């Protein structure tokens, strides 16, 4: 099915999609292309749509350039680079009307593989690189670089910027610079000679990326853990969270290794499974370190026993869930927001946990720090719910900054000196009336000794099967939850500036699509106010927003409308006013899916 | 679990250790296990070992999983932090705690159900990582709290209280620990305090994961005729290959002993326990030999006890990891923060 109609005359407003074969080294070519646009000052986002495979299956990379700074997917493909014969037909079908398809013309193409409303651009990439390069592996890599070269000519991408990037990339392997530049030139010169360059859809230098960086959410979250002062990380490898711990470890190697002795001021343990990873985090946090684990949905299922344990025994711990498509193994390399409910109420018994909802890598950084502070302050497990789209894709965000005056909020921890002065210490006594008791660390003072148990315990920390004593503790945990309501990050509200009865609620990686949809809707006279949730439990601002609007669209990326359910459950709202807008294909939600469905709903309501 | 406070009576003339503490200072709450339970004897041996070693209770962490054995950390060392975790997961919590604070003296109390069934994976990986933990398995071949099912350490042919014969093979934690690359493996019997106390001390002193399997009969569900984990059977069939008959103080002059006749284990204060070999041909430094010896005696229906395998040179978890000597949790934030400038500089490469 062809995509939406393209308006290819736009400058700095286009989508390039590249179809290749997994394992052929196209990632570096695609990054090169995206970074070149970024350095030309054009806002860009890159989305890797990849298979759960190491080599051989089809893979795509989508680059969106948007001078207005929109970063969601759209229904459009303006320029398709079809490098994979296996998917040629599908790739051709996806090109927007009046769009372009670049293909390798080294071999004749079937006439069937054409569309009248799509411009075909044949470039003999394989022929050219085979004449210039050996061995085979180099040829495969250079073919990718050559299509970047062709796009430079076709779309007016600055080759000086491309050279600069290549020189930086291969600063340590200088002899690779020239072959890469030759490949760029091969593609560039051929396109220049045979086609009317530049095409109407093209790049033009602007200054929309000053003070911005390109970063993925896992890297940003790892930076957050580093700056929050986390010292212990335990994990079991799982897509799409693996790169978070990889990044944390390499940051620690750089910044937490004693230059003289080589001693590490961190400890990363690759556990035997997610159960053990959760146990290690709980143990380390109990012993006084800031500890965390990155995982994804299947890992959370395995960790749930420990998460309930940590809730009941009031041990701080930070869990990153980089969500992927479920249920079960699902689609490990595709994105969804499908773990919200399983995180919020993770584990058996009456349990509930603060869940933070970053919308982009910047918030992955900031909310990671918040998560550690909240976990320590509330003495409870805290989730950071990211997803594959945020975690593994490159996003353009304002530069991160750090305040060196920051000090971790370690919450109510009694020091040895404080314990010395106490007559007696009782672990679960609500001294301050906020539901948060004082804790002590092992190895500090004999008076602080207490016995952690997941079994029934009383206010003093002793074992109990007494009804009143049991209830006193779990009721206090609810008081603590009320404290949490006022402590988590508040939702961000954006008003339309017009009188409107329509509200939109979204969170996490659905944000970009909503921002663009709001803009499109406003252009056609539909105005809506927007509330972006950043955490569960909900603060008062969420109730107020629900109260103020007659219709509230809840946009999210799962089948069952999990946030919709959570709002019904945890607020006093009229369930009839909530309308779900759901997208759960595994690909990041496109902005037109949001705007079209809102339009359709409003039309239907008007008719009714 | 303990909810009865144990009365603590002090009188003048009580023996005190170098810290000035009496043995009562190392006790815990009142046991709620069945009268005659082997586990209570292990608890008593732990109290004695910690007292004799003059370890500050607050330096100790007592870790456990779920089961009768896992209740016992409430019954010793009131002055130490205790952690009764979830079933079969004690090793991971201990690993985390030790990752955060490498100087804590960790003792993990588990059982055959907790470590050899639900927790077999974590047992194996604690051994493999060589975390600095005394890992005691109070082994009675039976699930007590759920009333008498066979555990994975029940011997084939052993009969349950209901008269059912176990058909499946038994997992021997000592043989398992040795074959998993463990650095310390020992076995004892709850009814043999003389052997048990020095083994506990040696396990605490060992820099790495010290697996100590203690046959600890269940008086309620597995102490009958036909059981191979009963008091009577174990008394009859346990054979010690080593005995700890010498504890040299730190300042003792190293006397020379006949090469190969003793296994020395150095304690925290540099004193040394010497385990003398009772079986002349037993070599606790030889993995293949130890396994072969265990297997040969198992086939004969014998329970081999003593210090069965020791490799004190094997690097402990933190040595392998290259972690700072100072406990990680003691690093103040100033020494962990890379600083705003570093973040700025790092981001120059993200353009």
Interface residues (C-beta under 8 A of the other chain):
Chain A: X35 X38 X39 X209 X212 X213 X214 X215 X223 X226 X227 X229 X231 X232 X234 X251 X255 X256 X258 X262 X263 X264 X265 X266 X267 X269 X271 X272 X273 X275 X276 X277 X278 X279 X280 X281 X282 X283 X284 X285 X286 X287 X288 X289 X291 X305 X306 X309 X399 X400 X401 X402 X403 X404 X406 X407 X408 X440 X441 X442 X443 X444 X445 X446 X448 X449 X450 X451 X452 X453 X454 X455 X462 X463 X464
Chain B: X1 X2 X3 X56 X57 X58 X59 X61 X73 X74 X78 X79 X80 X81 X82 X83 X84 X85 X86 X89 X91 X92 X93 X94 X95 X96 X97 X98 X99 X100 X101 X103 X104 X121 X122 X124 X125 X129 X318 X321 X322 X323 X324 X325 X327 X328 X329 X331 X333 X335 X336 X337 X338 X339 X340 X342 X343 X344 X346 X347 X350 X351
